[in-house]
Amino acid sequence: MSKKAVLLLSGGLDSATAGAIARDQGFAIHALSFRYGQRHAVELEAATRVARQLDVAEHKIADIDLRLFGGSALTDNIAVPKHETVEEIGLGIPVTYVPARNTIFLSFALAWAETLRAYDIFIGVNALDYSGYPDCRPDFIAAYEQMANLATAYGVENNQRIRIHTPLIDWSKAAIIARGHALGVDYSETISCYDPTPQGLACGQCDSCLLRQRGFNDSKITDPTRYA
């Protein structure tokens, strides 16, 4: 029987690659996505496509509403920043950061993992080619993993540790794309854009689009993204 893993699946490039790595390592994937009050539903459509592509054992979509708190361009009436080049992306934490999102998402994944008796959680965070999010850093992941092993009954009662896998955390976008391409990820099924059109076309100018474009360019792999 395959060992089980919970995968946080957004429908983006990074989570699709993390899922492909988990599959390559022999895990039976239980994918978890969120309808969290984000301004666009196309990422959930992409997550559903990626889940099929990864042949996951199960795909759940959890409903939570982070619009209750706002504070982010993804959940509030705040404009998504647009730029012409990657070099224009500013320093510091951008307005597209959703307060405590990865902490919340990992907590849902941990709850599901406990009921599945799964000791492995995969998340596609990246601390190199990213937009300054504090919950993508190795220190955060290490602290969360320590907490997970203290906070769950199965973590306390069993000898096997719960692991938060971050296979992409120190990779460039180009390296992520190259690895996913080698594992057969169809990136045309993914979307990374913070401000896509209702038809699912990427804006091409938000931080995430620009980093994605540079990654494909640096990897010498054709970018299959449909841009507006």
Rosetta blueprint (number, residue, H / E / L):
1 M L
2 S L
3 K E
4 K E
5 A E
6 V E
7 L E
8 L E
9 L L
10 S L
11 G L
12 G L
13 L H
14 D H
15 S H
16 A H
17 T H
18 A H
19 G H
20 A H
21 I H
22 A H
23 R H
24 D H
25 Q L
26 G L
27 F E
28 A E
29 I E
30 H E
31 A E
32 L E
33 S E
34 F E
35 R E
36 Y L
37 G L
38 Q L
39 R L
40 H L
41 A L
42 V H
43 E H
44 L H
45 E H
46 A H
47 A H
48 T H
49 R H
50 V H
51 A H
52 R H
53 Q H
54 L H
55 D L
56 V L
57 A L
58 E E
59 H E
60 K E
61 I E
62 A E
63 D E
64 I L
65 D L
66 L H
67 R H
68 L H
69 F L
70 G L
71 G L
72 S L
73 A L
74 L L
75 T L
76 D L
77 N L
78 I L
79 A L
80 V L
81 P L
82 K L
83 H L
84 E L
85 T L
86 V H
87 E H
88 E H
89 I L
90 G L
91 L L
92 G L
93 I L
94 P L
95 V L
96 T L
97 Y L
98 V L
99 P L
100 A L
101 R H
102 N H
103 T H
104 I H
105 F H
106 L H
107 S H
108 F H
109 A H
110 L H
111 A H
112 W H
113 A H
114 E H
115 T H
116 L H
117 R L
118 A L
119 Y L
120 D E
121 I E
122 F E
123 I L
124 G L
125 V L
126 N L
127 A L
128 L L
129 D L
130 Y L
131 S L
132 G L
133 Y L
134 P H
135 D H
136 C H
137 R L
138 P H
139 D H
140 F H
141 I H
142 A H
143 A H
144 Y H
145 E H
146 Q H
147 M H
148 A H
149 N H
150 L H
151 A H
152 T L
153 A H
154 Y H
155 G H
156 V H
157 E H
158 N L
159 N L
160 Q L
161 R L
162 I L
163 R E
164 I E
165 H E
166 T L
167 P L
168 L L
169 I L
170 D L
171 W L
172 S L
173 K H
174 A H
175 A H
176 I H
177 I H
178 A H
179 R H
180 G H
181 H H
182 A H
183 L L
184 G L
185 V L
186 D L
187 Y H
188 S H
189 E H
190 T L
191 I L
192 S L
193 C L
194 Y L
195 D L
196 P L
197 T L
198 P L
199 Q L
200 G L
201 L L
202 A E
203 C L
204 G L
205 Q L
206 C L
207 D H
208 S H
209 C H
210 L H
211 L H
212 R H
213 Q H
214 R H
215 G H
216 F H
217 N H
218 D H
219 S H
220 K L
221 I L
222 T L
223 D L
224 P L
225 T L
226 R L
227 Y E
228 A L
